[in-house]
Amino acid sequence: QVQLVESGGGLVQPGGSLRLSCAASGSIFGIYAMGWYRQAPGKQRELVASITSAGSTNYRNAVKGRFTISRDNAKNTVYLQMNSLEPEDTAVYYCNAKSQRTPYDYWGQGTQVTISS
């Protein structure tokens, strides 16, 4: 099993910044990609950004140029730096890990991000 623990959510004003962290522990060998998803009230969960073990990244169009995903392999941690935040970014953000060893993904508990003046 893999455990994912997120931190860093909160309330910020439009134009502000936040950095989310996701620490992985447990059976981390076999994880080939990690990412961040978000889910706003009444909407489906959507991919925000992902990063592979090789460092390749992918972003949804709405966050390109504003968000940056990165990883610290020594700490088994993935980060999401979010700048120029907009009210539309308000959602619960979930950390995700994909493993070669299981047919299912691993998820964190979620962290609330609220953008409001």
C-alpha positions, 0 to 999 in steps of 0.5 A: 500500500501507498500512503499519500499525505497532502498539506498546504491548502488554504484561503488566499486572495485572487492573484495570490500563491499557494504551494501544495505538498504530497508526501508518499510513504509505504510501498513506493517502489513501482510508482511511475507517476504522481499528480494533482487532481481537483474537484469543485462542488458539483463538478467532476474531478479533473487532472491539474498536473502530473509528473512521471518518475523521469520528470516529464510533466503535463498540465491542463490548459487552464493552469499552464503558465501559472502552476508548476509541478515538481518532485523531490525523489529523496523526500518522496514528495511532490509539490504543486506551486500555484501562482496567480490564483483565480476564484475558478481554482477553488476546489479540493485538491487531491494527490494521486499516485500511479503504480506499476504494481496495482491496477488502481491509483492511490489517493490522498485525503484532499486539501481545500484550496479557496480563492476569494477576496 
